[in-house]
């Protein structure tokens, strides 16, 4: 296959992948929502979950986005240095968003800052947002698409704490924000926390924490324990599905960290709503692919 043909093929597949992720929740999110519904003891909370699952089924049947807010498109790519289209990856991802927006269709959400004009195609200055990590001596592309909706992005925040505030300060920061803005993010939430030495690193890590599979734990035992304890505490607040009270308020808590400066302790917070549209796919050098987040799905 010629290089131009390879490019057009990959644009089409990434567009299909983006469309699919808007209409079908990942396997782990569906499973977690079922488990959370089973844990609820009030009829009202179960009614909210019934509405969510009816929404999921209708999206499948009608080939429509699970949520009308299909967000700002963000790509997180782990790309091998030998992947045949590495030099054209950014162009491919932008073209795929243009195509997916027309075909799905996806709501137009890219508004240019200062001009205050909606581009009408989900592509704008530095959007789709693309984060790239190189994999030496590899010919694969592992690609994650994330739809950053208005509601789930609203609680997002990052701050540098005084170092003496310690991890207690991190916990206080998270609880203050979730109790204030958590209802706007359409709970049950996935809570991503970044801990680092500067505010921009903490913010970026908090978003990457949302990309991990539900049920995974921080590789550091202390970090994993903190994830569990924050999750237990947030569930005790009783925000519940849709913010309308219930036994469980979060799908999970994920923490990602980077070594910090001795004089700073930065924390970032990102949240995912119940319709957590995060999807992973792996392309090989021959452009064969496998869906990692939606097992058995074909594009």
Secondary structure, DSSP 8 states (H G I E B T S, - for coil): --HHHHHHHHHHHHHHHHHHHHHS--HHHHHHHHHHHHH--SHHHHHHHHHHHHHHHHHHHHT--SSS---EEEEEEEEETT-TTGGGHHHHHHHHHHHHHHHHT-----EETTTTEE-SSS-BTTBSEEEEEEETT---EEEEEEEE-HHHHHT-EEEEEEGGGHHHHHHHHHHHHHHHHGGGG-SSEEEEEEEESSHHHHHHHHHHHTTS-TT---SSHHHHHHHHHHHHHHHHH---GGGS--S--EEEEEEEE----TTEEEEEEEEE-SS--EEEEEE-TTS-EEESSSTT---
